[in-house]
C-alpha cells in the first residue's frame, strides 16, 4: 500500500515539474530505506522501432528512482 501511495505522490509531482516522467507512467514496486525498484512499462510511449526501450526512457527511470529515494528522506 505504501508503494501505491509513493507512486501516486511521484506522479502528481512529476505531472507539474517533470512531464516526461509522468508521460512514461513508471510504477514503484519496492521502496525501502536503502533501495527503490521502479518499473517503466514497455508501451508505445517508451519503445522504439525495433521494439526495445529507448535509452532515454531507461535513464528517466533510473533518475526517477534516485529522486524518489531523496523525496522519501526529505519528507520523513
Residue, then its C-alpha position, 0 to 999 in steps of 0.5 A: x500500500x505504501x508503494x501505491x501511495x509513493x507512486x501516486x505522490x511521484x506522479x502528481x509531482x512529476x505531472x507539474x515539474x517533470x512531464x516526461x516522467x509522468x508521460x512514461x507512467x513508471x510504477x514503484x514496486x519496492x521502496x525501502x530505506x536503502x533501495x527503490x525498484x521502479x518499473x517503466x512499462x514497455x508501451x508505445x510511449x517508451x519503445x522504439x522501432x525495433x521494439x526495445x526501450x529507448x535509452x532515454x526512457x531507461x535513464x528517466x527511470x533510473x533518475x526517477x528512482x534516485x529522486x524518489x529515494x531523496x523525496x522519501x528522506x526529505x519528507x520523513 
